[in-house]
Amino acid sequence: MIEEKIKIQKWSIEQVAHVVRIAYKTIYNWIDQGLLDINVTDLPDHGIRRKRSKETRGSFSHGRSIEDRPAEISDRNTSGHFEADTVLSGKRKGQAVATFVERKSRLTIVKRLNGRDSTSMTKAILELANQLGDNLKTLTVDHGKEFANYNLIEEQAGVPLYFAHAYSPHERGSNENRNRVLRRFIPKGQPIEIFLRNLRY
């Protein structure tokens, strides 16, 4: 089943691990040990995501797990539940934008951030909560350091944050898809501020 999902259906290892309920690292270990007929070239991302898991970008492991998120949110039956993420100019320098995608309608909101830290993201989320009011009910995010102030956000905005599992972008699939579309206009490695400045005209 695992080999078929990855080689034929082009599922990521993280997706397969979530479905069969085992740690994604276990599948990587099986591949390394030759227990599965799978090569790195068979993976949809050619192993890039595994390399990223070793990067040192700040993260933390606290917060409310996505496993505690109500079923109606996961099933996209109700509106007002957003996924959030950041799009960066580069790994260390340059500006960033916050992207918010409503899970049911796929409505996408992009906000320019003053920085790449938790303070800037917190400000953006609180502004969004003020603008949307009751139309913003929950946020599903990753464990990036920009969401480290989740307690403050929940307290001031009254919006619960749910944290996806590490290296499981499919759990925020709408946001990941919108970020890929945004990258068509803001290529990786290019200063975001240049493109945002051009959008004013």
N, CA and C of each residue as an Amber inpcrd file, in Angstrom:
protein
   603
   0.8270000  -1.2110000   0.0000000   0.0000000   0.0000000   0.0000000
   0.8610000   1.2610000   0.0000000   1.9010000   1.2690000   0.8240000
   2.7590000   2.4470000   0.9250000   3.4590000   2.7110000  -0.3970000
   3.9980000   1.6640000  -0.9990000   4.7110000   1.8270000  -2.2630000
   3.7880000   2.3300000  -3.3700000   2.5740000   1.7980000  -3.4090000
   1.6080000   2.2100000  -4.4250000   1.2280000   3.6860000  -4.2570000
   0.9680000   4.0990000  -3.0190000   0.5740000   5.4790000  -2.7690000
   1.6700000   6.4530000  -3.1860000   2.9150000   6.1040000  -2.9300000
   4.0270000   7.0170000  -3.2130000   4.4560000   6.9650000  -4.6790000
   4.6280000   5.7580000  -5.2250000   5.1730000   5.6330000  -6.5740000
   4.1380000   5.8560000  -7.6640000   2.9200000   5.4180000  -7.4320000
   1.8900000   5.5030000  -8.4740000   0.9640000   6.6980000  -8.2700000
   0.4570000   6.8440000  -7.0480000  -0.4860000   7.9330000  -6.7900000
   0.2090000   9.2430000  -6.4130000   1.5350000   9.1880000  -6.2180000
   2.3590000  10.3790000  -5.9620000   1.9880000  11.0830000  -4.6590000
   1.6510000  10.2950000  -3.6540000   1.4180000  10.8670000  -2.3330000
   2.7580000  11.1810000  -1.6830000   2.7570000  12.1560000  -0.7910000
   3.9720000  12.4250000  -0.0360000   4.0770000  11.4090000   1.1000000
   5.2780000  11.2590000   1.6300000   5.4700000  10.3480000   2.7510000
   4.6400000  10.8000000   3.9490000   4.5510000  12.1090000   4.1440000
   3.7800000  12.6360000   5.2680000   2.2990000  12.2810000   5.1430000
   1.7670000  12.3520000   3.9220000   0.3620000  11.9990000   3.7030000
   0.1230000  10.5250000   4.0020000   1.0070000   9.6740000   3.4930000
   0.8590000   8.2330000   3.7160000   0.9470000   7.9140000   5.2050000
   1.9100000   8.5300000   5.8780000   2.1000000   8.2720000   7.3050000
   0.8580000   8.6420000   8.0990000   0.2290000   9.7470000   7.7060000
  -0.9780000  10.1960000   8.4030000  -2.1200000   9.1970000   8.2230000
  -2.2470000   8.6490000   7.0150000  -3.3380000   7.7250000   6.7150000
  -3.1330000   6.3760000   7.3970000  -1.9110000   5.8570000   7.3480000
  -1.6570000   4.5350000   7.9380000  -1.3170000   4.6300000   9.4220000
  -1.2690000   5.8760000   9.9340000  -1.0780000   6.1130000  11.3710000
   0.2630000   5.5960000  11.8950000   1.3330000   5.9600000  11.2010000
   2.6780000   5.6950000  11.7080000   3.4970000   6.9720000  11.5430000
   4.6150000   7.0460000  12.2030000   5.4720000   8.2270000  12.1020000
   6.0860000   8.2990000  10.7100000   6.1060000   9.5000000  10.1300000
   6.6700000   9.6340000   8.7760000   8.1490000   9.2680000   8.7560000
   8.8400000   9.4850000   9.8890000  10.2610000   9.1310000   9.9540000
  10.4660000   7.6310000   9.8230000   9.4730000   6.8570000  10.2540000
   9.5540000   5.4010000  10.1280000   9.6200000   4.9910000   8.6630000
   8.8060000   5.6520000   7.8370000   8.8120000   5.3340000   6.3980000
  10.1510000   5.7180000   5.7920000  10.6820000   6.8920000   6.1700000
  12.0020000   7.2870000   5.6790000  13.0490000   6.2470000   6.0860000
  12.9680000   5.7610000   7.3170000  13.9320000   4.7600000   7.7830000
  13.8080000   3.4720000   6.9810000  12.5740000   3.0690000   6.6750000
  12.3750000   1.8570000   5.8790000  12.9890000   2.0120000   4.4890000
  12.8560000   3.2140000   3.9270000  13.4530000   3.4610000   2.6070000
  14.9720000   3.3770000   2.7020000  15.5470000   4.0160000   3.7430000
  17.0030000   3.9990000   3.9250000  17.5290000   2.5790000   4.1130000
  16.7230000   1.7390000   4.7740000  17.1460000   0.3730000   5.0650000
  16.8380000  -0.6020000   3.9260000  16.2270000  -0.0810000   2.8500000
  15.9200000  -0.9300000   1.7140000  14.7260000  -1.8480000   1.9190000
  13.9090000  -1.5450000   2.9140000  12.7480000  -2.3790000   3.2050000
  11.5630000  -2.0590000   2.2960000  11.6300000  -0.9300000   1.6060000
  10.5900000  -0.5440000   0.6510000  11.2330000  -0.3070000  -0.7120000
  10.5220000  -0.6880000  -1.7640000  11.0240000  -0.4980000  -3.1260000
  10.7280000   0.9340000  -3.5770000  11.3500000   1.8920000  -2.8890000
  11.1260000   3.3060000  -3.1570000  12.4820000   4.0210000  -3.1360000
  12.7140000   4.8640000  -4.1340000  13.9080000   5.7030000  -4.1790000
  13.5190000   7.1480000  -3.9310000  14.4970000   7.9790000  -3.6060000
  14.2340000   9.4020000  -3.3770000  13.5830000  10.0290000  -4.5980000
  13.9680000   9.5690000  -5.7920000  13.3990000  10.1200000  -7.0240000
  11.9300000   9.7720000  -7.2030000  11.4480000   8.7720000  -6.4430000
  10.0330000   8.4000000  -6.5190000   9.1560000   9.3660000  -5.7230000
   9.7500000  10.1230000  -4.8290000   8.9900000  11.0220000  -3.9690000
   8.5430000  12.2520000  -4.7440000   7.3480000  12.7600000  -4.4670000
   6.8300000  13.9390000  -5.1900000   7.7650000  15.1380000  -5.1120000
   8.4480000  15.3070000  -3.9550000   9.3470000  16.4560000  -3.7870000
  10.8120000  16.0600000  -3.9190000  11.0580000  14.8170000  -4.3610000
  12.4210000  14.3040000  -4.5450000  13.2630000  14.4350000  -3.2830000
  12.6180000  14.3250000  -2.1270000  13.3540000  14.3590000  -0.8700000
  13.6290000  15.7380000  -0.3130000  13.1460000  16.7870000  -0.9950000
  13.4220000  18.1530000  -0.5380000  12.8390000  18.3950000   0.8380000
  11.6120000  17.8980000   1.0730000  10.9540000  18.1470000   2.3510000
  11.7260000  17.5180000   3.4920000  12.3680000  16.3720000   3.2190000
  13.1560000  15.7360000   4.2720000  14.3480000  16.6080000   4.6250000
  14.9670000  17.2180000   3.6310000  16.0860000  18.1120000   3.8960000
  15.6300000  19.3100000   4.6940000  14.4510000  19.8250000   4.3800000
  13.9350000  20.9870000   5.0960000  13.7020000  20.6790000   6.5580000
  13.3660000  19.4090000   6.8630000  13.1010000  19.0470000   8.2570000
  14.3420000  19.1960000   9.1180000  15.5050000  19.2810000   8.4840000
  16.7520000  19.4180000   9.2260000  17.1820000  20.8700000   9.3610000
  16.4440000  21.7810000   8.7540000  16.7970000  23.1860000   8.8300000
  16.5740000  23.7080000  10.2440000  17.1540000  24.8450000  10.5550000
  17.1290000  25.3690000  11.9140000  16.1360000  26.4990000  12.0810000
  15.1710000  26.6580000  11.1910000  14.1860000  27.7190000  11.3470000
  13.4620000  27.5290000  12.6710000  13.2940000  28.6440000  13.4170000
  12.7090000  28.5740000  14.7460000  11.3380000  27.9330000  14.7540000
  11.1100000  27.0950000  15.7170000   9.8080000  26.4780000  15.8800000
   9.6060000  26.1600000  17.3590000   8.4190000  25.7180000  17.7060000
   8.1260000  25.3540000  19.0750000   7.0800000  24.2430000  19.0470000
   6.8400000  23.6110000  20.1730000   5.9820000  22.4200000  20.1620000
   4.7690000  22.5470000  21.0780000   4.3790000  23.7620000  21.4260000
   3.2320000  23.9360000  22.3160000   1.9690000  24.2350000  21.5030000
   0.8760000  24.4560000  22.2080000  -0.3590000  24.8330000  21.5380000
  -1.3460000  23.6820000  21.4020000  -2.5260000  24.0140000  20.8900000
  -3.6340000  23.0700000  20.7310000  -3.4420000  22.2640000  19.4460000
  -3.4390000  20.9570000  19.5560000  -3.1920000  20.1000000  18.4000000
  -4.3690000  20.1080000  17.4340000  -4.0570000  19.9210000  16.1590000
  -5.0910000  19.8200000  15.1360000  -5.9940000  18.6050000  15.4030000
  -5.4880000  17.6550000  16.1520000  -6.2980000  16.4760000  16.4960000
  -7.4890000  16.8450000  17.3720000  -7.4090000  18.0040000  18.0230000
  -8.5110000  18.4680000  18.8690000  -9.4820000  19.3770000  18.1090000
  -9.2130000  19.6050000  16.8470000 -10.0710000  20.4860000  16.0590000
 -11.4000000  19.7820000  15.7600000 -12.5400000  20.4700000  15.9530000
 -13.8580000  19.8600000  15.7080000 -13.9870000  19.3150000  14.2910000
 -14.7440000  18.2390000  14.1600000 -14.8860000  17.5530000  12.8720000
 -15.4900000  18.4490000  11.8000000 -16.4280000  19.3380000  12.1740000
 -17.0580000  20.1750000  11.1550000 -16.0630000  21.1270000  10.4950000
 -14.9630000  21.4380000  11.2010000 -13.9160000  22.2780000  10.5980000
 -13.1350000  21.4540000   9.5900000 -12.7620000  20.2490000   9.9840000
 -12.0100000  19.3720000   9.0890000 -12.8100000  19.0350000   7.8360000
 -14.1140000  18.9060000   7.9790000 -14.9780000  18.5410000   6.8490000
 -15.3830000  19.7330000   5.9890000 -14.9530000  20.9420000   6.3900000
 -15.2580000  22.1660000   5.6410000 -16.7610000  22.4130000   5.5230000
 -17.4920000  22.0500000   6.5480000 -18.9470000  22.2350000   6.5150000
 -19.3840000  23.6060000   6.9930000 -18.5180000  24.2930000   7.7240000
 -18.8620000  25.6210000   8.2380000 -17.8050000  26.6260000   7.8220000
 -18.2020000  27.8770000   7.7170000 -17.2810000  28.9300000   7.2860000
 -16.6740000  29.6440000   8.4890000 -15.6510000  30.4270000   8.2270000
 -15.0090000  31.2090000   9.2690000 -13.7640000  30.5720000   9.8380000
 -13.3670000  29.4310000   9.2750000 -12.1940000  28.7140000   9.7810000
 -11.0520000  28.8710000   8.7750000 -10.0070000  29.5400000   9.1910000
  -8.9130000  29.9100000   8.3000000  -7.6550000  29.0950000   8.5790000
  -6.8310000  28.9650000   7.5290000  -5.4730000  28.4540000   7.6540000
  -4.5380000  29.6470000   7.4600000  -3.4190000  29.6690000   8.1740000
  -2.5090000  30.8100000   8.0950000  -1.0710000  30.3490000   7.9250000
  -0.2850000  31.1980000   7.2500000   1.1180000  30.8760000   7.0110000
   1.8410000  32.1540000   6.6160000   3.1440000  32.0540000   6.4210000
   3.9280000  33.1870000   5.9280000   4.6140000  32.8170000   4.6270000
   4.8350000  33.8100000   3.7970000   5.6290000  33.6670000   2.5800000
   6.8020000  34.6200000   2.7280000   8.0200000  34.0910000   2.6300000
   9.2260000  34.8620000   2.9000000   9.9730000  35.2010000   1.6200000
  10.7540000  36.2970000   1.6920000  11.6120000  36.6630000   0.5620000
  12.7630000  35.6750000   0.4260000  13.3430000  35.3040000   1.5230000
  14.4660000  34.3760000   1.5440000  14.5300000  33.7050000   2.8950000
  15.5340000  32.8900000   3.1170000  15.6120000  32.1460000   4.3610000
  15.9480000  33.0490000   5.5460000  16.7200000  34.1220000   5.3070000
  17.1920000  34.9090000   6.4370000  16.8950000  36.3960000   6.3320000
  16.7910000  36.9070000   5.1200000  16.6100000  38.3450000   4.9470000
  15.3660000  38.6400000   4.1250000  14.9730000  39.9150000   4.1280000
  13.8430000  40.3390000   3.3140000  12.5430000  40.3380000   4.0830000
  11.5460000  40.9750000   3.5030000  10.2510000  41.0800000   4.1490000
   9.4280000  39.8010000   3.9600000   8.2450000  39.8240000   4.5450000
   7.3680000  38.6560000   4.4800000   5.9270000  39.1140000   4.4120000
   5.0590000  38.2110000   3.9710000   3.6230000  38.4720000   3.9940000
   2.9460000  37.3130000   4.7120000   1.8170000  37.6040000   5.3240000
   0.9990000  36.5710000   5.9570000  -0.1360000  36.2300000   5.0120000
  -0.4140000  34.9460000   4.8620000  -1.5270000  34.5090000   4.0190000
  -2.5670000  33.7990000   4.8780000  -3.8210000  34.1430000   4.6420000
  -4.9420000  33.5560000   5.3800000  -5.9500000  33.0160000   4.3620000
  -6.2980000  31.7430000   4.4760000  -7.2190000  31.1150000   3.5290000
  -8.3870000  30.5010000   4.2940000  -9.6100000  30.9050000   3.9350000
 -10.8090000  30.3540000   4.5650000 -11.0600000  28.9630000   3.9860000
 -11.2060000  27.9790000   4.8410000 -11.2230000  26.5880000   4.3980000
 -12.4130000  26.2290000   3.5240000 -13.5800000  26.7870000   3.7730000
 -14.7630000  26.4090000   3.0080000 -14.8250000  27.1340000   1.6610000
 -14.6750000  28.4420000   1.6700000 -14.8180000  29.2360000   0.4430000
 -13.5160000  29.4110000  -0.3260000 -12.3700000  29.1470000   0.3400000
 -11.0200000  29.3740000  -0.2070000 -10.7120000  30.8750000  -0.3530000
 -11.5120000  31.7290000   0.2840000 -11.2080000  33.1580000   0.2970000
  -9.7880000  33.3430000   0.8180000  -8.9900000  34.1330000   0.1080000
  -7.5920000  34.3250000   0.4720000  -7.3180000  35.7940000   0.7940000
  -6.6920000  36.0270000   1.9310000  -6.3220000  37.3720000   2.3630000
  -4.8140000  37.3960000   2.5700000  -4.1530000  38.3940000   1.9960000
  -2.7040000  38.5350000   2.1250000  -2.4000000  39.8430000   2.8380000
  -1.5910000  39.7720000   3.8930000  -1.2250000  40.9540000   4.6540000
   0.2940000  41.1140000   4.6780000   0.7500000  42.3050000   4.4570000
   2.1780000  42.5840000   4.5300000   2.5940000  42.6660000   5.9990000
   3.7000000  42.0240000   6.3240000   4.2000000  42.0120000   7.6920000
   5.3070000  43.0340000   7.8720000   5.3960000  43.5870000   9.0610000
   6.4620000  44.5490000   9.3590000   7.7940000  43.8460000   9.5810000
   7.7440000  42.5710000   9.8980000   8.9530000  41.7870000  10.1280000
   8.6690000  40.3270000   9.9000000   9.5960000  39.4800000  10.3290000
   9.4420000  38.0340000  10.1320000   9.3020000  37.3020000  11.4660000
   8.9130000  38.0300000  12.5090000   8.8620000  37.4580000  13.8370000
   7.4310000  37.3080000  14.3460000   7.3090000  36.7950000  15.5640000
   5.9890000  36.5520000  16.1440000   5.2390000  37.8470000  16.4240000
   5.9570000  38.9080000  16.7310000   5.3010000  40.1920000  17.0020000
   4.5640000  40.7000000  15.7700000   5.1990000  40.5910000  14.6190000
   4.5920000  41.0550000  13.3700000   3.3820000  40.1980000  12.9940000
   3.5050000  38.8760000  13.1540000   2.3860000  38.0000000  12.8330000
   1.2270000  38.2160000  13.7980000   1.5510000  38.3960000  15.0590000
   0.5050000  38.6410000  16.0510000  -0.2840000  39.8940000  15.6960000
   0.4150000  40.9410000  15.3230000  -0.2490000  42.1870000  14.9370000
  -1.1620000  41.9650000  13.7410000  -0.6770000  41.2140000  12.7490000
  -1.4650000  40.9550000  11.5440000  -2.7270000  40.1590000  11.8730000
  -2.6020000  39.1620000  12.7450000  -3.7620000  38.3390000  13.1000000
  -4.7800000  39.1440000  13.8970000  -4.3100000  39.9710000  14.8110000
  -5.2260000  40.7980000  15.5990000  -5.9480000  41.8120000  14.7080000
  -5.2570000  42.3450000  13.7150000  -5.8950000  43.2490000  12.7510000
  -6.9620000  42.5030000  11.9620000  -6.6300000  41.2780000  11.5400000
  -7.5880000  40.4690000  10.7850000  -8.8180000  40.1590000  11.6310000
  -8.6000000  39.8180000  12.8840000  -9.7180000  39.5180000  13.7810000
 -10.6100000  40.7330000  13.9580000 -10.0120000  41.9050000  14.0390000
 -10.7790000  43.1410000  14.1760000 -11.5920000  43.4290000  12.9210000
 -11.0140000  43.1200000  11.7610000 -11.6830000  43.3830000  10.4850000
 -12.8040000  42.3880000  10.2120000 -12.5810000  41.1230000  10.5540000
 -13.5590000  40.0780000  10.2290000 -14.5780000  39.8290000  11.3340000
 -14.2320000  40.1950000  12.5510000 -15.1550000  39.9820000  13.6570000
 -15.5140000  38.5140000  13.8180000 -16.8180000  38.2340000  13.9040000
 -17.2810000  36.8580000  14.0990000 -17.0480000  35.9550000  12.9000000
 -16.6310000  36.5400000  11.7810000 -16.3580000  35.7440000  10.5820000
 -15.0010000  35.0340000  10.6580000 -14.2330000  35.3430000  11.6920000
 -12.9840000  34.6190000  11.9430000 -13.1840000  33.8010000  13.2130000
 -13.3140000  32.4930000  13.0520000 -13.6500000  31.6290000  14.1790000
 -12.4620000  30.8330000  14.7050000 -11.6170000  30.3310000  13.7860000
 -10.4320000  29.5730000  14.1970000  -9.3160000  29.8000000  13.1880000
  -8.1020000  29.4580000  13.5980000  -6.9480000  29.4700000  12.7070000
  -6.2150000  28.1380000  12.8480000  -5.8230000  27.5720000  11.7200000
  -4.9840000  26.3740000  11.7240000  -3.6260000  26.7760000  11.1680000
  -2.5660000  26.5230000  11.9300000  -1.2270000  27.0050000  11.5700000
  -0.2030000  25.8910000  11.7830000   1.0640000  26.1930000  11.4360000
   2.1380000  25.2530000  11.7250000   2.8690000  25.7160000  12.9840000
   3.9660000  25.0680000  13.2920000   4.7030000  25.4030000  14.5090000
   5.8430000  26.3880000  14.2490000   5.7130000  27.2080000  13.2180000
   6.7170000  28.2260000  12.9590000   6.7730000  29.2290000  14.1010000
   7.9420000  29.8140000  14.2980000   8.1410000  30.7230000  15.4320000
   7.2380000  31.9470000  15.3470000   6.7070000  32.2700000  14.1490000
   5.8510000  33.4410000  14.0170000   4.5190000  33.2860000  14.7550000
   4.1870000  32.0420000  15.1370000   2.9360000  31.8100000  15.8580000
   3.1770000  31.5400000  17.3490000   4.3690000  31.9000000  17.8270000
   4.7280000  31.6300000  19.2170000   3.8630000  32.3940000  20.2120000
   3.2550000  33.4960000  19.7830000   2.4010000  34.2850000  20.6790000
   0.9440000  33.8290000  20.6290000   0.7350000  32.5560000  20.3810000
  -0.6360000  32.0650000  20.2110000  -1.5070000  32.3290000  21.4300000
  -0.9080000  32.2820000  22.6290000  -1.6960000  32.5450000  23.8400000
  -2.2420000  33.9660000  23.8500000  -1.4020000  34.9100000  23.4530000
  -1.8160000  36.3100000  23.3950000  -2.9030000  36.5010000  22.3490000
  -2.7480000  35.8640000  21.2040000  -3.7440000  35.9670000  20.1290000
  -5.0890000  35.4240000  20.5920000  -5.0680000  34.2550000  21.2050000
  -6.3150000  33.6480000  21.6640000  -6.9900000  34.5060000  22.7320000
  -6.1700000  35.0980000  23.5810000  -6.7190000  35.9150000  24.6590000
  -7.3340000  37.2050000  24.1370000  -6.6260000  37.8890000  23.2280000
  -7.0860000  39.1980000  22.7690000  -8.1070000  39.1150000  21.6440000
  -7.9870000  38.1090000  20.7870000  -8.8960000  37.9990000  19.6420000
 -10.0340000  37.0110000  19.8990000  -9.8590000  36.1520000  20.8900000
 -10.8810000  35.1450000  21.1450000 -10.9710000  34.1120000  20.0440000
  -9.8670000  33.9020000  19.3380000  -9.8130000  32.9560000  18.2130000
  -8.8590000  31.8180000  18.5620000  -9.3470000  30.5950000  18.6750000
  -8.4530000  29.4680000  18.9870000  -7.5550000  29.1140000  17.8040000
  -6.3090000  28.7790000  18.1060000  -5.3610000  28.3370000  17.0950000
  -5.1370000  26.8430000  17.2360000  -5.1830000  26.1310000  16.1030000
  -4.9040000  24.7040000  16.0670000  -3.6100000  24.4880000  15.2910000
  -2.7240000  23.6800000  15.8560000  -1.4160000  23.4730000  15.2460000
  -1.3490000  22.1290000  14.5210000  -0.9840000  22.1970000  13.2380000
  -0.8420000  20.9860000  12.4290000   0.3850000  20.1950000  12.8890000
   0.4280000  18.9340000  12.5220000   1.5860000  18.1160000  12.8370000
   2.8050000  18.6210000  12.0600000   3.9680000  18.4050000  12.6180000
   5.2000000  18.8310000  11.9590000   5.3500000  18.1630000  10.5950000
   5.7720000  18.9480000   9.6120000   6.0240000  18.4650000   8.2570000
   4.8070000  17.7630000   7.6530000   3.6330000  18.3370000   7.9000000
   2.3880000  17.7960000   7.3420000   1.6240000  18.9120000   6.6330000
   2.1870000  19.4480000   5.5480000   1.5370000  20.5750000   4.8650000
   0.1550000  20.2450000   4.3210000  -0.1340000  18.9480000   4.1000000
  -1.4610000  18.5870000   3.5900000  -2.5530000  18.9150000   4.5960000
  -2.1780000  19.0860000   5.8650000  -3.1720000  19.4440000   6.8760000
  -3.5640000  20.9180000   6.7780000  -2.7970000  21.6690000   6.0050000
  -3.1350000  23.0640000   5.6900000  -3.1030000  23.2110000   4.1680000
  -3.7520000  22.2770000   3.5120000  -3.6490000  22.1850000   2.0530000
  -4.1020000  23.4140000   1.3000000  -5.1890000  24.0570000   1.7490000
  -5.6860000  25.2560000   1.0520000  -4.6450000  26.3600000   1.0840000
  -4.0260000  26.5280000   2.2580000  -3.0170000  27.5700000   2.3990000
  -1.7830000  27.2650000   1.5530000  -1.3560000  26.0140000   1.5630000
  -0.1890000  25.6240000   0.7630000  -0.4370000  25.8640000  -0.7160000
  -1.6420000  25.5470000  -1.1910000  -1.9740000  25.7670000  -2.6010000
  -1.9550000  27.2460000  -2.9530000  -2.5290000  28.0720000  -2.0860000
  -2.5560000  29.5110000  -2.3480000  -1.1550000  30.1040000  -2.3080000
  -0.3160000  29.5880000  -1.4310000   1.0570000  30.0800000  -1.3700000
   1.8140000  29.7650000  -2.6610000   1.5320000  28.5950000  -3.2450000
   2.1770000  28.2510000  -4.5130000   1.7340000  29.1900000  -5.6210000
   0.4500000  29.5690000  -5.6060000  -0.0440000  30.5330000  -6.5930000
   0.6380000  31.8830000  -6.3880000   0.7610000  32.2960000  -5.1430000
   1.4010000  33.5800000  -4.8280000   2.8440000  33.5890000  -5.2860000
   3.4980000  32.4470000  -5.2250000   4.8930000  32.3520000  -5.6390000
   5.0710000  32.5960000  -7.1450000   4.0120000  32.4750000  -7.9030000
   4.1110000  32.7900000  -9.3350000   4.3850000  34.2750000  -9.5350000
   3.9090000  35.0720000  -8.5870000   4.0750000  36.5230000  -8.6810000
   5.2290000  37.0230000  -7.8130000   5.5880000  36.2350000  -6.7930000
   6.7030000  36.5870000  -5.9190000   7.6360000  35.3800000  -5.8700000
   8.5370000  35.2550000  -6.8360000   9.4270000  34.0890000  -6.8960000
  10.3310000  34.0160000  -5.6680000  10.7030000  32.7930000  -5.3070000
  11.6140000  32.6120000  -4.1880000  12.9370000  33.3170000  -4.4640000
  13.4790000  33.9360000  -3.4340000  14.7560000  34.6220000  -3.5770000
  14.6310000  36.0610000  -4.0140000  13.4270000  36.4680000  -4.4420000
  13.2090000  37.8490000  -4.8750000  12.6150000  38.6580000  -3.7270000
  13.0720000  39.8930000  -3.5270000  12.5420000  40.7280000  -2.4330000
  11.0440000  40.9690000  -2.5960000  10.2800000  40.5810000  -1.6050000
   8.8360000  40.7540000  -1.6580000   8.4610000  42.2160000  -1.7850000
   9.2330000  43.1020000  -1.1230000   8.8740000  44.5150000  -1.1170000
   8.8310000  45.1270000  -2.5150000   9.6340000  44.6090000  -3.4310000
   9.6320000  45.1250000  -4.8030000   8.2970000  44.8380000  -5.4750000
   7.8100000  43.6220000  -5.3070000   6.5470000  43.2300000  -5.9490000
   5.3580000  43.9250000  -5.2980000   5.4020000  44.0780000  -3.9840000
   4.3000000  44.7520000  -3.2950000   4.2540000  46.2320000  -3.6670000
   5.4250000  46.8340000  -3.8530000   5.4650000  48.2320000  -4.2520000
   4.8740000  48.4090000  -5.6380000   5.1470000  47.4520000  -6.5120000
   4.6100000  47.5300000  -7.8610000   3.0910000  47.3500000  -7.8880000
   2.5570000  46.6210000  -6.9080000   1.1190000  46.3770000  -6.8810000
   0.3210000  47.6320000  -6.5350000   0.9890000  48.6550000  -6.0440000
   0.2910000  49.8770000  -5.6560000  -0.1500000  50.6820000  -6.8800000
   0.4630000  50.4140000  -7.9970000   0.1910000  51.2380000  -9.1720000
  -0.7150000  50.5500000 -10.1740000
